[in-house]
Amino acid sequence: SVRDWSSDVCSSDPATSPADRVALVTELDTAMAGLENVARQLPASTEELLVQSLLARYATQDAIARAVPRAVELLGGMAFISSDDIGYLAAAANGLSFHPPSRPKATQDLANYLAGEPLVIH
């Protein structure tokens, strides 16, 4: 549940506003819901499920890209400097963008599918 994984975010420094903490959880939980929707449909194997999985993956990638810098900012400079983990995890969060198929390569294929053509991933 969202309550399990988000407790660290929501119990952060009291100087951080509740609105900022809830915004981070909202961003990431929404992305998680899209991924869980795809996972519930497995082991089905259809073009539609592949498209849904790619769209959920790119949406999650974007959510992480927005949430991580904001979370690091909210932690503050001293936390960043005093912990190697924060910098490492912030950098590691970019790894999803390198997983194939890359968005630039798949964009036209997805657009063609959404326009009614068969899905072909190049």
PEHULIN-V482850 format. One record per pair of residues at least 24 apart in sequence whose ideal C-beta (glycine too) atoms are under 10 Angstrom apart, sorted by sequence separation. I is the first residue (numbers start at 1). J is the second residue. D is the distance in Angstrom with one decimal. If there is no record, write none. Layout:
BEGIN
I;J;D + I;J;D
END
This chain:
BEGIN
2;26;9.3 + 5;29;8.7 + 32;56;9.5 + 34;58;9.8 + 35;59;8.8 + 68;92;9.4 + 69;93;9.2 + 31;56;7.7 + 34;59;5.6 + 35;60;6.0 + 68;93;4.6 + 2;28;8.6 + 31;57;9.5 + 34;60;6.7 + 67;93;8.5 + 68;94;8.3 + 2;29;4.8 + 5;32;8.4 + 1;29;9.6 + 31;59;5.8 + 32;60;7.7 + 65;93;7.6 + 30;59;8.1 + 31;60;4.1 + 34;63;9.0 + 64;93;5.2 + 65;94;7.6 + 2;32;7.6 + 30;60;9.2 + 31;61;8.5 + 64;94;8.3 + 2;33;9.2 + 31;62;8.0 + 32;63;8.7 + 64;95;9.7 + 65;96;8.8 + 28;60;8.5 + 31;63;3.8 + 61;93;9.4 + 64;96;6.6 + 65;97;7.7 + 30;63;6.8 + 31;64;7.3 + 61;94;9.1 + 64;97;9.1 + 29;63;9.2 + 61;95;9.8 + 62;96;9.9 + 27;62;9.3 + 28;63;5.9 + 31;66;9.8 + 61;96;4.8 + 62;97;9.7 + 27;63;5.0 + 28;64;7.4 + 31;67;8.6 + 60;96;7.3 + 61;97;5.8 + 26;63;9.6 + 27;64;8.6 + 28;66;9.4 + 58;96;9.3 + 61;99;8.7 + 24;63;9.8 + 27;66;6.1 + 28;67;5.5 + 57;96;7.4 + 58;97;9.4 + 27;67;4.8 + 28;68;9.6 + 26;67;9.5 + 62;103;9.4 + 24;66;9.1 + 25;67;9.0 + 57;99;7.9 + 61;103;7.6 + 23;66;9.6 + 24;67;5.3 + 27;70;8.3 + 28;71;9.3 + 23;67;8.6 + 24;68;9.3 + 27;71;9.7 + 57;101;9.4 + 58;102;9.9 + 58;103;5.6 + 24;70;6.3 + 57;103;9.0 + 23;70;7.7 + 24;71;5.7 + 54;101;7.3 + 58;106;8.2 + 54;103;8.7 + 57;106;9.6 + 58;107;9.0 + 20;70;7.4 + 21;71;9.3 + 24;74;7.6 + 20;71;9.1 + 23;74;9.8 + 55;106;9.9 + 54;106;6.1 + 58;110;8.8 + 20;73;9.1 + 21;74;7.6 + 54;107;9.9 + 20;74;5.7 + 16;71;9.8 + 51;106;9.7 + 54;109;9.0 + 55;110;7.4 + 54;110;6.4 + 16;73;9.8 + 17;74;8.8 + 9;67;9.4 + 16;74;5.0 + 51;109;9.3 + 12;71;9.0 + 15;74;9.2 + 16;75;8.5 + 51;110;6.5 + 54;113;9.6 + 55;114;9.6 + 16;76;8.8 + 50;110;9.8 + 13;74;7.8 + 15;76;8.5 + 9;71;7.3 + 12;74;6.9 + 13;75;7.8 + 51;113;5.8 + 12;75;7.7 + 13;76;7.6 + 50;113;9.1 + 51;114;7.8 + 9;74;8.9 + 48;113;9.0 + 54;119;9.4 + 13;79;8.6 + 47;113;7.0 + 12;79;9.9 + 54;121;8.4 + 51;119;6.4 + 50;119;6.5 + 51;121;9.9 + 47;118;7.2 + 48;119;8.7 + 50;121;7.9 + 47;119;4.4 + 46;119;9.5 + 47;120;9.7
END
